[in-house]
Amino acid sequence: MTPPAGRLSLFKGFPEGKVRFTRLPGPFFSELLPQIDDLAELKVTIYCLWYLEQAEGPFRYLRRSDFTSDQRFMQGIGPESDKNLEEALDRAVARGTLLRTEFTNENGAETYYFINSPKGQAAVRAITLGDWRPSGDAYHPLSLDLERPNIYRLYEENIGPLTPMIRDELIDAETQYPADWIENAMRIAVENNVRRWRYVQAILRSWQEEGRDEKNRGDTQKDRRRYIEGPFADFIEH
């Protein structure tokens, strides 16, 4: 049933001139949106994607207070906003849209939410392992920049000269994959003497699509065969 127009809060339209746009990943529309059947969960999901798009730093996250401090957002999820928020976050975590983990510092325990992506998964793993350091920012006290080598320096030291085209591809890779994946994929390329970015990309795509086999990382010979045979053989010069 359509509510009477007089009861609607009318939107005045998008303003003229430059308007900041928010990027949304393609799978949100093709896979996630058709599954979401709860309005509060949908609003929380879109809010997370918008909020994290504005955030800075290699690892981006939200705390519960980031939602509750936004009065307009809280008003928009219903009269029982705290209860609705909690239920919506639970649904988003259960669906696999968000990852939730707890972090404890001198101020006590606090819950953090990450988008379920390779970087989000790496962040949750880092917190679980204790690989974090204080950021010095009271508002966002958690820093997960683990002092890894700069991706551009890694490329120049291990693969070759940095061209504008390669730089653009490295920027894209940084948004898609955790830093330790890129670093380890370059290491594998060096070990197999295949110093090509396309080869590194193939390894990263394989890990993203098939999962990264952590338990066999100690088996050097087996690991080497994996990356010089099968789908990776096309990148090897014989």
N, C-alpha and C positions, 0 to 999 in steps of 0.2 A: 504494500500500500504506500503510495507516494504522499509524503506529508504536505500540508498546505504551504504554499509559497511564503505566506506571512510568518511562518514559524522557522523558516530557514535563516541562517546567518549568511547573507549574500557576500560572495567574493567579488571585489571590485575590478578584478582583471589584472593581468600582468602589466607592469609599467613599461613605458617606452624607454629606449636607450639600452645601455648595457645591463644585462641581467646575468648574474652568476648561475651557471648550470651545474648540476650534480650528476656525475657519471654513475650509471647503474650497470652492474655486470649482466651480460646477456642471459646467463642461466636464471637470473631472478625472474625474467619474464617467461622463459620457455619451460622451466622446471619448478621453481619455487612458488611463484604467484598462483598457478592453478591449484596447488595443494593447500594453501592457507585458507581456512574457512572461519577464522575468528577475526573480527575487526580490530580489536586491541592488539593482537599479535601482528597483524598487517601494519598497523601504525608504528609499533615498536620496531619492526624489521626495517621499514623505510627510514625511520628516524636514525637508527644505527648506521645505515648506509650513508645517509646525509651527513651525520655528525663526524663519522670517521673520514669522509672525503675532505672535510675542512681541517681535520687534525694534522699535525706535523710529526715527523720522526719516523724511523724505520718500523717501529711497532706501535700500533694504535689500538686504543682500548677505551671502554667506558666503564664507569662505576655506577652504582645505583643512584648516587647523588647527582650524576650528570643528567639523569632523567628527571628526578624530583625537583631539581633547581630550575627547570624550565616550566614556569607556571602555565603558559599557554598550551604546551604539550600535555601537561597533566590534566588540564581542564578538558582537553579534547578526547581523553580516553574514558570519560564517564564520571558520574558522581562519586563512586567508590574508587577513586583514582589509584590509591596505594594498593588496594587489593587487585584491581584490574592490571596494574603494572606487574605485580608479582606473578600473576597467572600468565600474563602474556610472555614474560621473560622465561618462565618455566616451559611454556609451549615452544618458544623459539629454540631453546636449548634441546628439548626432547626431539624436535624435528631435525636438528642438526644445523640450523642456520647460525646459531651462536655457540661459542664455547665458553664455559664458565669455570673459573678457578679462584681459589682463595689465596690471598697474600697477607702475611702478617709482618708488621713492623712495630716500632716502638709505640705506635698509637693503637695497636690492636689489629684484629683481623678485618679484612675488607674483601668484598667480592668484585672480581674483574670479569668483563665480558669482551670477547674477541669475535670477529667474524670467522667462520669456519673456512679458512683458506690455508694454503701451505704456510704463510707467515703467521697466521693465528695459531696454527698447530705448533709451530716452532716456538712461539712465545709461551704457550701453556706448558710445553715441555721444559723450557728454560726455567720457568717459575717452579715447576715441580722439582727440578734438579738443583735449585738454588742459584742458578746462573743469572743474577740480577745485581744491580747496585743502586743506591739512592740517587735520585735525579737532582736533588737540591731544590726541587719545586714542590712547595707544600700542597699545591692543588693536584698535581700529578706526580706523586713521589716515586713511582716505579720506573726505572730505566732498564731496558733490555738490549741496549746497544752494547754488544759484547766485545767491543774493540777489535772487530775483525778487519783484515786488510781492505782497503778501498777497492771496489770491484774494477775500476779503471786501471789502477796500478797492477792488480792481479793479472788483468788481461795483457797489459804491455810487458810485464815480466815473464809471462808464461806462454802467451799465444802469438802476439805480434804488435805492430804499430796500431795505434788507435785512430781510426778514420771517423768522419762524421756519421756515416751510415752505421758503423759498428757501435758508436756511442749511443745512437738512438735505440739499437737493439739491446744494449746493456741496460739502458733506462727501463725498457719494457720488462727485461728479465728481473730487475730489482723489484718490480711491482708484482710479479707472478710467483717468485720462488724465494725461500729463505736464503739468507746470506751464506749459511754453511753448506747448503746444497750447491750453490754456484761455485764456492771455493773448492768443494770436494770433486765436483764435475771437472773443473779445470785441472785438478791434481791427477784425475784418471786420464785426461787427455795427454798430459805431460808423460805419465808413466807408460802410456801406450804409444808415445811418440806420434800423436795425431793432433798437432797444434792448429786446430781449426775450430772456429766458433760454431759452425754447423754441427760438428761432432759434440761439442759441449751442450748445445741446444737439444740434440737427440737424446742425450743422457738425462737431461732435466725433464723432458717430456715423458720419457720412459718412467722416471720416478713418480711423476705426477699422475700418470695414467695407471700404472701397475703397482705403485707402492715401492718404497725404498727398503731393500732387504737388509735391515740392520744386523741381523744375527749372523750373516755370512761375511761381514766386513773384515774379519780377521783372516779369512781364507784368501790370501793375496793371489795365488795362482788361479783359483776358481773365479775370483772377482775379475781378474785380467781377461780370462777366456770369455767371460760374459760380454765384455765391452769390445772385443775384437772379432766376435763371431755374430751370426744371426743378423738382425736388422742394422747392426753397427758396422758390418763388414764393408758396406758401400763407401764408408768414409776412410777406409784404410788403403794406402797405396801399396801394391804388391810388386 
